[in-house]
Amino acid sequence: MNRTVKIIMAITFIVVIAVSLVSIVHKLGKSMRLDITERKLYTLSDGTKQILDGLTQPITIKLFYSKTASMKAPDQIRFYTNYYTFVRALLEEYAAQSKGNVKLEIIDPRPYTEEEMAAIRYKLKRFTISQEESFFFGLVVQTQFGVTKTIEFFSPDRQSFVEYDISYLIDTAVTRQKTKIGVLSSLPVMGDDVSGYMAYMMRMQGQQSRPAWGIVRQIQEKYEVISIPADTDAISDVDMLMVIHPKDLPEKTQFAIDQYILKGKRAMIFVAPHCVVDRPDPMQAQTGQPPSTESSLDKLLQAWGLEMPKLTFAGDRTLAVMGSPRPTDRPMKILGIMKLTSAEQCFGTESPATAMLNEVSVMFPGVLKKINPDAASDIKYTPLIQTSSKGNSWKVDSPYEIMSPDYAEFLRKFRDGSEPVVMGYSITGKFKSAFPEGIEVEEKTEDAQADKPESEKKPPVMKKVTGLTEAAESCAVMVFADVDFISDIVAYQQTFFGTAVVGDNSNLVLNAIEDLSGSSADRKSTRLNSSHESPS
C-alpha cells in the first residue's frame, strides 16, 4: 500500500467520524434540547415546566406568522422576523418538554388560502400590507375537547412576557375557569355598555359610545371582569376586587368593601389626591366651588394603618419629566409627572408584582404614610412603588393650584428629601373592621310611599347593619396613591398596530393580579421576566 492510498484512507476515516459525531450531536440536541445560548433565551421557567408536567390531554398550538408577506413588507413589519424566530424556538421547547402532549404547527397564511381563512376565523389581528397581502402574527391553543384560546397578536410591548402569556393560555385552556374580577369605580372605566336601540340612537345623534379603559380591556383578555355599582351595599361572587378612584362613596359601599376584604378576599385600591382624568362637571365649575378631583377611602385606609394626606403629592427632581407646559414655554422639570425606574430603586424587590419592573410613569401621585405602627404590629407593609432617596412630599393650599398648575412655582418651593416617599403598599395580615359598630342604613319602604306627596310621606326608618369586626384569616390589599397611572393617557398610546402599552404601568397591574391570586405556578412563571429577553 503506497503513501497516497494511506492518506486517502485516513482522510476518508476522519470524514466518517466527523459525520457520525455531527449526527450523534444532532440527535442528542433534539432529545435533550440543550440551550447553549449565552442568555439561555429558550430555557423554560419552573412555572411553565410545572404546567407542562400537569398536562393530562394533548393540545395543539398553532403559530400563525406571515413569513412570506413579511419579506416584502415595510421595515416596521420586517422587524418582527427576529421576534418570530424567538417565539418559534420557545414553542419548540414547549413541545420538547411536554412528553408528546403538545403538537406544534407553524402556519404561513398566504392570501386566499384555507390557512388565511383559519386565521380570520380565530379572530387573529390582521394588518394590510398590500391589496392582496395581510400580516398575521398570533397564536391559537386548542384542546381535544374543543376549547380554543388565542393570542390575537404578539405585541412588541409583551416581548419580555411571552413565555408567561403562552403558559397562562395553556393553563386556562386545560385546567381553570377564568378568575372573576370585580371593578368598582366612580369613573367610566368599563366604558358604555350600550347596544340595540340605544346604540342606534347614539349613532343617529352623532355620538359614540365610550370604550373601556385600556387596562380593563387588557385584563379582560385573561379574566372575567364584572362591573360593580359605586352605590352597592354588598360585594359577592367575585374572586378579586379593583376599586378605582372611589370618590364620595356612600357609607354602605365602603362597608361592603370592608366586609369583602375581612372575609379573606383580595383587593387593589387606586386612590388619588388629584385625578387628572376626572374631568370636572362644567355646571359645577359655574357655581364658584372648586371642583373635586380627589378620591379616598380614609376610614378603610386608617383601619389598615395608612393615610393619604389631602392635597399632598410625592415629588422627585431626579425622576421628574422634562416638558413645556405651554408651547411658548421653555422645557422644565414637571414635578407632578415622574418616571419611576429600577435604576433609582423605585420598585419593591420583595413583591413579585414589582420586582421585575423597569419603568412606570405616575401623574400627581399622592403619599402613603403608615400610622400607629405599634398598634398594627401584626400587619406587614411591603413598599411597591416609591421615589428615589432624594424624593420628598409637596403640597398645595387649594385645588385651584392643581387645576391651573404653575410648575415653575412648584419646583421653586420643592426641597429634596433624604429617603424614599412611598406611593404604593402591599398590606397583609388580619385586619380589623373600619366599622366595628356596624352602620345605619335606611330601611326600604313600600312602593306606595313613592306616590304620596312629600308632606304625607313617613320619615325614613333606619336600621343597624353589623358584620365582621376582625378577619378570621390573613387579608391582602394593594393600595396605590395614583389613578392616572393606569389610565389611557399615561399607560397607553396609539400606534400603527393600534393601542400599545407604554412602559410597565399595565404590567404592574397584571403582575399584582397574579400575585394576589396566589397561584404558585403562575407566580413562578411570572418571575421568568428577569432571565428572558426577546431579541429585537
C-alpha positions as CSV (number, residue, x, y, z in Angstrom):
1,M,0.0,0.0,0.0
2,N,1.7,3.2,-1.2
3,R,1.7,6.5,0.7
4,T,-1.1,8.2,-1.4
5,V,-3.6,5.3,-0.7
6,K,-2.8,5.6,3.0
7,I,-3.5,9.4,3.0
8,I,-6.8,8.9,1.1
9,M,-7.9,6.2,3.6
10,A,-7.0,8.4,6.6
11,I,-9.0,11.3,5.2
12,T,-12.0,9.1,4.5
13,F,-11.8,7.7,8.0
14,I,-11.7,11.2,9.5
15,V,-14.7,12.3,7.4
16,V,-16.8,9.3,8.5
17,I,-16.0,10.0,12.2
18,A,-16.9,13.7,11.8
19,V,-20.2,12.9,10.0
20,S,-21.0,10.3,12.7
21,L,-20.3,12.9,15.5
22,V,-22.5,15.5,13.9
23,S,-25.3,13.0,13.6
24,I,-24.9,11.9,17.2
25,V,-24.8,15.5,18.5
26,H,-27.8,16.4,16.4
27,K,-29.9,13.6,17.8
28,L,-28.8,14.3,21.3
29,G,-29.6,18.0,20.8
30,K,-33.1,17.2,19.7
31,S,-33.8,14.8,22.6
32,M,-32.1,16.9,25.3
33,R,-33.0,20.4,23.9
34,L,-29.8,21.8,25.4
35,D,-29.9,25.6,25.4
36,I,-26.4,26.8,24.7
37,T,-27.3,30.4,24.0
38,E,-25.4,32.9,26.2
39,R,-28.5,34.2,27.9
40,K,-30.5,30.9,27.9
41,L,-33.3,32.5,26.0
42,Y,-35.1,29.2,25.4
43,T,-34.8,27.6,28.8
44,L,-38.3,27.3,30.2
45,S,-39.1,28.6,33.7
46,D,-40.1,26.3,36.5
47,G,-43.7,27.5,36.4
48,T,-44.0,26.6,32.7
49,K,-42.5,23.1,33.3
50,Q,-45.0,22.6,36.1
51,I,-47.9,23.4,33.8
52,L,-46.5,21.1,31.0
53,D,-45.9,18.3,33.5
54,G,-49.5,18.6,34.6
55,L,-51.0,18.2,31.1
56,T,-53.4,15.2,31.0
57,Q,-54.6,15.8,27.5
58,P,-53.0,16.6,24.2
59,I,-53.2,20.1,22.9
60,T,-52.4,21.7,19.6
61,I,-50.5,25.0,19.3
62,K,-50.8,26.8,16.0
63,L,-48.4,29.7,15.4
64,F,-49.6,31.9,12.6
65,Y,-46.9,34.1,11.1
66,S,-47.0,35.7,7.6
67,K,-43.4,34.9,6.8
68,T,-43.6,35.3,3.1
69,A,-45.5,38.5,3.3
70,S,-43.1,40.0,5.8
71,M,-40.2,39.7,3.4
72,K,-41.7,42.3,1.1
73,A,-43.3,44.4,3.8
74,P,-42.1,47.8,5.3
75,D,-39.4,47.9,7.9
76,Q,-41.9,48.1,10.8
77,I,-43.2,44.7,9.7
78,R,-39.8,43.1,8.9
79,F,-38.8,44.0,12.5
80,Y,-40.9,41.0,13.6
81,T,-38.7,38.4,11.9
82,N,-36.4,38.1,15.0
83,Y,-39.4,38.2,17.3
84,Y,-41.0,35.4,15.4
85,T,-37.7,33.3,15.5
86,F,-37.6,33.7,19.2
87,V,-41.3,32.7,19.7
88,R,-40.9,29.7,17.4
89,A,-37.8,28.5,19.2
90,L,-39.6,28.9,22.6
91,L,-42.6,26.9,21.3
92,E,-40.4,24.2,20.1
93,E,-39.1,23.9,23.6
94,Y,-42.6,23.6,24.9
95,A,-43.2,20.7,22.5
96,A,-40.0,19.0,23.5
97,Q,-40.7,19.3,27.3
98,S,-44.4,18.2,27.0
99,K,-43.8,14.5,26.7
100,G,-45.7,14.4,23.5
101,N,-48.7,16.3,24.8
102,V,-48.0,19.5,22.7
103,K,-48.3,19.4,19.0
104,L,-46.8,22.5,17.3
105,E,-47.9,23.7,13.9
106,I,-46.2,26.6,12.1
107,I,-48.5,28.3,9.6
108,D,-47.8,30.9,7.0
109,P,-51.2,32.2,6.0
110,R,-51.0,33.0,2.3
111,P,-53.7,35.1,0.5
112,Y,-56.9,33.2,-0.4
113,T,-55.9,30.0,1.3
114,E,-57.6,27.9,4.0
115,E,-54.8,29.0,6.4
116,E,-55.7,32.7,5.9
117,M,-59.4,31.9,6.4
118,A,-58.5,30.0,9.6
119,A,-56.5,33.0,11.0
120,I,-59.5,35.2,10.3
121,R,-61.9,32.7,11.8
122,Y,-59.8,32.6,15.0
123,K,-60.0,36.4,15.1
124,L,-56.3,37.0,14.9
125,K,-55.3,40.6,14.3
126,R,-54.9,41.3,10.6
127,F,-52.8,44.2,9.2
128,T,-53.0,45.0,5.5
129,I,-49.7,45.2,3.6
130,S,-51.0,45.5,0.1
131,Q,-54.2,44.8,-1.8
132,E,-53.6,41.1,-1.5
133,E,-51.1,40.5,1.3
134,S,-52.0,40.6,5.0
135,F,-49.8,40.3,8.0
136,F,-50.7,37.9,10.9
137,F,-48.6,37.1,14.0
138,G,-50.7,35.3,16.5
139,L,-51.2,32.0,18.4
140,V,-54.0,29.5,18.8
141,V,-54.2,26.8,21.5
142,Q,-56.7,24.1,21.1
143,T,-57.7,21.1,23.3
144,Q,-59.2,17.8,22.3
145,F,-62.5,19.0,24.0
146,G,-62.9,22.0,21.7
147,V,-61.6,24.7,24.0
148,T,-59.8,27.4,21.9
149,K,-57.6,30.2,23.4
150,T,-55.8,32.8,21.3
151,I,-53.2,35.5,21.4
152,E,-54.5,37.8,18.8
153,F,-51.2,39.4,18.1
154,F,-47.7,39.2,19.6
155,S,-47.4,42.9,20.6
156,P,-43.8,44.3,20.9
157,D,-44.5,45.6,24.4
158,R,-45.1,42.0,25.7
159,Q,-41.8,40.5,24.4
160,S,-40.5,40.2,28.0
161,F,-43.7,38.3,29.0
162,V,-44.0,35.9,26.0
163,E,-43.5,32.8,28.0
164,Y,-45.8,33.9,30.7
165,D,-48.6,34.7,28.2
166,I,-48.2,31.4,26.4
167,S,-48.1,29.4,29.6
168,Y,-51.1,31.2,31.0
169,L,-53.0,30.5,27.8
170,I,-52.3,26.7,28.1
171,D,-53.1,26.6,31.8
172,T,-56.5,28.3,31.3
173,A,-57.3,26.2,28.3
174,V,-56.9,22.9,30.1
175,T,-57.4,23.4,33.8
176,R,-59.1,26.6,35.1
177,Q,-62.1,28.7,34.8
178,K,-61.5,32.4,34.5
179,T,-60.9,34.3,37.7
180,K,-63.7,36.9,38.2
181,I,-62.5,40.4,38.9
182,G,-65.0,43.0,40.2
183,V,-64.3,46.6,39.2
184,L,-65.9,49.4,41.3
185,S,-65.2,52.9,40.2
186,S,-66.5,56.5,40.1
187,L,-65.1,56.8,36.6
188,P,-66.4,55.2,33.4
189,V,-63.5,52.7,33.3
190,M,-65.8,50.0,31.9
191,G,-67.0,52.1,29.0
192,D,-70.5,52.5,27.8
193,D,-72.4,49.2,27.7
194,V,-75.0,50.1,25.1
195,S,-76.4,48.0,22.2
196,G,-79.5,47.7,20.2
197,Y,-81.8,50.7,20.1
198,M,-79.7,52.8,22.4
199,A,-76.6,52.3,20.3
200,Y,-78.7,53.2,17.2
201,M,-80.0,56.4,18.8
202,M,-76.4,57.4,19.8
203,R,-75.3,57.0,16.2
204,M,-78.2,59.0,14.9
205,Q,-77.2,61.8,17.3
206,G,-73.6,61.7,16.1
207,Q,-72.5,60.3,19.4
208,Q,-70.1,57.4,20.0
209,S,-70.1,55.1,23.0
210,R,-67.0,55.3,25.2
211,P,-64.8,52.2,25.1
212,A,-63.5,50.6,28.2
213,W,-60.1,51.8,29.5
214,G,-57.1,50.0,28.0
215,I,-56.2,48.4,31.4
216,V,-59.8,46.9,31.6
217,R,-59.6,45.6,28.0
218,Q,-56.2,44.1,28.8
219,I,-57.4,42.4,31.9
220,Q,-60.5,41.1,30.0
221,E,-58.1,39.1,27.8
222,K,-57.4,36.7,30.7
223,Y,-60.1,37.3,33.3
224,E,-63.8,37.7,33.6
225,V,-64.3,41.4,34.5
226,I,-67.6,42.3,36.3
227,S,-68.8,45.9,36.9
228,I,-69.8,46.7,40.5
229,P,-72.1,49.7,41.0
230,A,-70.5,52.5,43.0
231,D,-73.5,52.5,45.3
232,T,-73.6,48.8,46.0
233,D,-74.3,47.5,49.5
234,A,-72.8,44.0,49.0
235,I,-70.0,42.5,47.1
236,S,-70.1,38.8,46.3
237,D,-69.4,36.3,43.5
238,V,-66.0,37.9,42.6
239,D,-62.6,36.4,43.3
240,M,-60.8,39.8,43.5
241,L,-61.8,43.5,43.7
242,M,-60.4,46.5,42.0
243,V,-61.5,49.9,43.4
244,I,-60.6,52.7,41.1
245,H,-61.0,56.4,42.1
246,P,-63.5,55.8,44.9
247,K,-65.0,59.3,45.0
248,D,-67.7,60.2,47.6
249,L,-68.7,56.6,48.0
250,P,-71.7,56.1,50.3
251,E,-71.0,54.6,53.7
252,K,-72.9,51.4,52.7
253,T,-70.5,50.8,49.8
254,Q,-67.4,51.4,52.0
255,F,-68.8,49.0,54.5
256,A,-69.3,46.4,51.7
257,I,-65.7,46.8,50.7
258,D,-64.6,46.4,54.3
259,Q,-66.6,43.2,54.8
260,Y,-65.5,41.7,51.5
261,I,-61.8,42.1,52.4
262,L,-62.3,40.9,56.0
263,K,-63.6,37.6,54.5
264,G,-60.1,37.0,53.3
265,K,-60.7,38.3,49.7
266,R,-58.0,40.2,47.8
267,A,-58.3,43.8,46.6
268,M,-56.4,46.5,44.7
269,I,-57.2,50.1,45.7
270,F,-56.4,53.1,43.5
271,V,-56.9,56.5,45.2
272,A,-55.5,59.9,44.4
273,P,-55.4,63.4,45.9
274,H,-55.9,64.7,42.4
275,C,-57.0,62.7,39.3
276,V,-56.3,64.3,36.0
277,V,-58.7,62.1,34.1
278,D,-61.6,63.0,36.4
279,R,-62.9,65.9,34.3
280,P,-64.9,68.4,36.4
281,D,-68.6,68.9,35.6
282,P,-68.9,72.2,33.6
283,M,-72.1,73.0,35.6
284,Q,-70.2,72.6,38.9
285,A,-67.4,75.0,37.7
286,Q,-70.0,77.7,37.2
287,T,-71.1,77.5,40.9
288,G,-67.8,79.0,42.1
289,Q,-67.0,75.9,44.1
290,P,-63.6,74.3,43.4
291,P,-64.3,71.1,41.6
292,S,-63.2,68.0,43.5
293,T,-60.9,65.5,41.7
294,E,-59.9,63.7,44.9
295,S,-60.7,60.2,45.8
296,S,-60.2,58.5,49.1
297,L,-61.1,55.6,51.4
298,D,-59.9,57.3,54.6
299,K,-61.8,55.1,57.0
300,L,-60.6,51.9,55.4
301,L,-57.0,53.1,55.0
302,Q,-56.9,54.1,58.6
303,A,-58.1,50.6,59.6
304,W,-55.2,49.2,57.6
305,G,-52.7,51.6,59.3
306,L,-52.3,54.0,56.4
307,E,-53.2,57.6,55.5
308,M,-53.0,59.7,52.3
309,P,-52.8,63.4,53.3
310,K,-55.0,65.7,51.2
311,L,-53.5,68.0,48.6
312,T,-50.1,66.4,49.2
313,F,-48.0,64.8,46.5
314,A,-44.9,62.8,46.0
315,G,-42.1,64.6,44.2
316,D,-38.5,63.9,43.0
317,R,-36.3,66.2,40.9
318,T,-34.4,63.1,39.6
319,L,-37.5,61.4,38.3
320,A,-39.5,64.4,37.1
321,V,-40.0,64.5,33.4
322,M,-38.9,67.4,31.2
323,G,-41.6,69.2,29.3
324,S,-43.1,72.5,28.2
325,P,-46.4,73.3,30.0
326,R,-47.3,75.7,27.1
327,P,-46.0,75.8,23.5
328,T,-44.2,79.1,24.2
329,D,-42.5,77.9,27.4
330,R,-39.0,76.6,27.7
331,P,-38.7,72.9,28.8
332,M,-38.6,72.5,32.5
333,K,-38.9,69.8,35.2
334,I,-42.6,68.9,35.6
335,L,-42.7,67.9,39.3
336,G,-46.2,66.4,39.1
337,I,-45.2,63.8,36.5
338,M,-42.4,61.3,37.2
339,K,-40.9,58.3,35.5
340,L,-40.1,55.7,38.2
341,T,-37.2,53.5,37.2
342,S,-35.5,50.4,38.5
343,A,-32.1,52.2,38.3
344,E,-33.3,54.6,41.0
345,Q,-34.6,51.7,43.1
346,C,-38.3,52.8,42.8
347,F,-39.7,49.3,42.8
348,G,-40.0,46.9,45.8
349,T,-37.9,43.8,45.3
350,E,-39.9,41.8,47.9
351,S,-43.1,41.6,45.8
352,P,-43.4,39.6,42.5
353,A,-45.7,42.4,41.3
354,T,-42.8,45.0,41.2
355,A,-39.5,43.0,41.4
356,M,-39.0,42.9,37.6
357,L,-40.3,46.3,36.5
358,N,-38.2,48.7,34.6
359,E,-40.2,51.9,34.2
360,V,-43.6,53.2,35.5
361,S,-44.9,56.7,34.9
362,V,-47.1,58.4,37.5
363,M,-49.0,61.7,37.5
364,F,-49.6,63.7,40.6
365,P,-49.2,60.7,42.8
366,G,-50.2,61.0,46.5
367,V,-48.2,60.0,49.6
368,L,-49.0,56.9,51.7
369,K,-47.9,57.1,55.3
370,K,-48.0,54.5,58.0
371,I,-49.9,55.5,61.1
372,N,-49.8,53.9,64.6
373,P,-47.2,51.3,63.6
374,D,-47.2,49.8,67.1
375,A,-50.9,49.2,67.1
376,A,-50.6,47.3,63.8
377,S,-47.6,45.2,64.6
378,D,-49.2,42.1,63.1
379,I,-49.7,43.7,59.7
380,K,-46.9,43.6,57.2
381,Y,-46.3,46.6,54.9
382,T,-44.3,46.0,51.7
383,P,-43.4,49.1,49.6
384,L,-44.3,48.6,45.9
385,I,-43.5,51.9,44.2
386,Q,-41.6,54.9,45.7
387,T,-39.4,57.8,44.8
388,S,-35.6,57.7,44.9
389,S,-33.8,58.5,48.1
390,K,-34.0,62.2,47.2
391,G,-37.8,62.3,47.0
392,N,-40.0,64.4,49.2
393,S,-43.6,65.4,49.6
394,W,-45.0,68.7,48.4
395,K,-48.4,70.2,48.9
396,V,-50.8,72.9,47.7
397,D,-53.2,75.1,49.6
398,S,-56.2,74.8,47.2
399,P,-57.4,72.5,44.4
400,Y,-57.3,75.6,42.1
401,E,-53.5,75.4,42.3
402,I,-53.6,72.0,40.7
403,M,-56.4,72.8,38.2
404,S,-54.2,75.7,36.9
405,P,-50.7,74.5,37.8
406,D,-47.7,76.7,38.0
407,Y,-45.0,74.1,37.5
408,A,-42.1,76.6,37.9
409,E,-43.5,77.7,41.3
410,F,-44.0,74.0,42.4
411,L,-40.3,73.3,41.5
412,R,-39.1,76.5,43.2
413,K,-40.8,75.6,46.5
414,F,-39.7,71.9,46.4
415,R,-36.9,70.7,48.7
416,D,-35.0,67.5,48.1
417,G,-35.5,64.8,50.8
418,S,-33.3,62.1,52.3
419,E,-35.4,59.0,52.0
420,P,-37.9,57.5,49.5
421,V,-41.6,58.6,49.5
422,V,-43.9,55.6,49.2
423,M,-46.8,55.7,46.7
424,G,-47.8,52.1,46.8
425,Y,-48.0,49.5,49.5
426,S,-48.9,45.8,49.7
427,I,-50.5,45.2,53.1
428,T,-51.1,41.7,54.6
429,G,-52.3,40.5,57.9
430,K,-55.5,40.1,59.9
431,F,-57.3,43.4,59.5
432,K,-59.9,44.9,61.8
433,S,-63.0,46.4,60.6
434,A,-63.2,50.1,59.8
435,F,-66.8,49.9,61.1
436,P,-66.7,47.8,64.3
437,E,-70.1,49.1,65.4
438,G,-71.7,48.5,62.1
439,I,-73.6,51.2,60.1
440,E,-77.0,52.7,59.9
441,V,-78.9,52.2,56.7
442,E,-82.3,53.3,55.6
443,E,-84.9,50.5,55.6
444,K,-86.7,50.0,52.4
445,T,-90.2,51.4,52.4
446,E,-93.2,50.2,50.5
447,D,-93.6,51.3,46.9
448,A,-96.8,53.1,47.8
449,Q,-94.8,55.7,49.6
450,A,-93.3,57.0,46.3
451,D,-96.7,58.1,45.0
452,K,-97.6,60.2,48.1
453,P,-96.8,63.9,48.3
454,E,-93.8,64.8,50.4
455,S,-95.9,66.2,53.3
456,E,-97.6,62.8,53.7
457,K,-94.5,60.6,53.5
458,K,-93.3,58.9,56.6
459,P,-89.8,59.7,57.8
460,P,-87.3,57.1,56.8
461,V,-86.8,54.2,59.2
462,M,-83.1,53.5,60.0
463,K,-81.8,50.1,60.9
464,K,-78.4,48.9,62.1
465,V,-76.3,46.6,60.0
466,T,-73.4,44.7,61.5
467,G,-70.8,42.4,60.2
468,L,-67.3,41.0,60.8
469,T,-65.3,43.1,63.2
470,E,-62.0,41.3,62.5
471,A,-60.7,39.0,59.8
472,A,-60.5,35.3,60.7
473,E,-57.7,34.7,58.2
474,S,-55.0,36.8,56.6
475,C,-56.1,39.5,54.2
476,A,-54.1,41.1,51.4
477,V,-54.6,44.5,49.8
478,M,-52.5,46.6,47.5
479,V,-53.0,50.4,47.7
480,F,-51.7,52.9,45.2
481,A,-51.9,56.6,45.7
482,D,-52.4,57.3,42.0
483,V,-55.2,56.7,39.5
484,D,-53.9,58.3,36.3
485,F,-51.0,55.9,36.0
486,I,-53.4,53.1,34.8
487,S,-55.4,55.5,32.6
488,D,-55.2,55.6,28.8
489,I,-53.4,59.0,28.8
490,V,-50.4,57.6,30.7
491,A,-50.3,53.8,30.3
492,Y,-51.1,53.5,26.6
493,Q,-50.5,55.2,23.2
494,Q,-51.9,54.8,19.7
495,T,-49.5,53.2,17.1
496,F,-49.7,51.7,13.6
497,F,-50.8,48.4,15.2
498,G,-53.5,50.0,17.4
499,T,-53.3,50.7,21.2
500,A,-49.8,49.9,22.6
501,V,-48.6,49.7,26.2
502,V,-46.3,52.4,27.5
503,G,-43.6,51.3,30.0
504,D,-44.6,48.8,32.7
505,N,-47.7,50.6,34.0
506,S,-50.1,47.8,32.9
507,N,-47.6,45.1,33.7
508,L,-47.6,46.3,37.3
509,V,-51.4,45.8,37.5
510,L,-51.3,42.4,35.7
511,N,-48.5,41.2,38.0
512,A,-50.4,42.4,41.0
513,I,-53.4,40.4,40.0
514,E,-51.3,37.3,39.6
515,D,-49.6,37.9,42.9
516,L,-52.9,38.4,44.8
517,S,-54.4,35.4,43.0
518,G,-51.8,33.3,44.7
519,S,-51.2,30.6,42.0
520,S,-47.8,29.2,42.6
521,A,-47.3,28.0,39.1
522,D,-48.2,31.4,37.7
523,R,-46.0,33.2,40.2
524,K,-43.0,31.1,39.1
525,S,-43.9,31.8,35.5
526,T,-44.1,35.5,36.2
527,R,-40.6,35.5,37.6
528,L,-39.2,34.4,34.3
529,N,-39.0,38.1,33.2
530,S,-35.6,38.5,34.8
531,S,-34.0,35.8,32.8
532,H,-35.8,36.0,29.4
533,E,-35.1,38.8,27.0
534,S,-36.6,38.7,23.5
535,P,-34.2,39.7,20.7
536,S,-35.3,42.9,19.0
